[in-house]
């Protein structure tokens, strides 16, 4: 599994790439309370699609916060995500 950041990962099997989110179990009545699980967010044919899936997820999350944002703010966030991906130096 490849760690994108503290929350998102990319995994793979013989057929596809899987974008996963690391989540902590919050249900106090669960015997697994406090443990971490990986939730599948999407299945992709190429690694590029998986990375684009991460960017889309991050942008949706950014937009969905209650703070009012402008198109300029969205452009800045998108640029920030692009720069983050470039720093990974994946050469794909």
C-alpha positions, 0 to 999 in steps of 0.5 A: 500500500502506498501512503499519500498522506496521513489519511489516504492510501493507494493499494492494488490487486491484480485487476485495479488500484484502490483509493483508500481512506484510513479511519478510526472506529468511533463507535464506543460500543464496538469491540474494535473501538479506537482501531483503524480500518481502511475504507475503499473510496474508488477502484481505478484501472491506472495509477494516474486515475487513482491519483486523480480520484484522490484530488477529486475527493480532496476538492469535494471535501474542501468545497463541502466545508461550511466556510464560504469560498470563491473560485479563486480559493478553489483554484488555490486549493487545486494548485496546492494539491497539484504541487503536492502530487508533483512533490511526490515525484512519481514520474508518471 
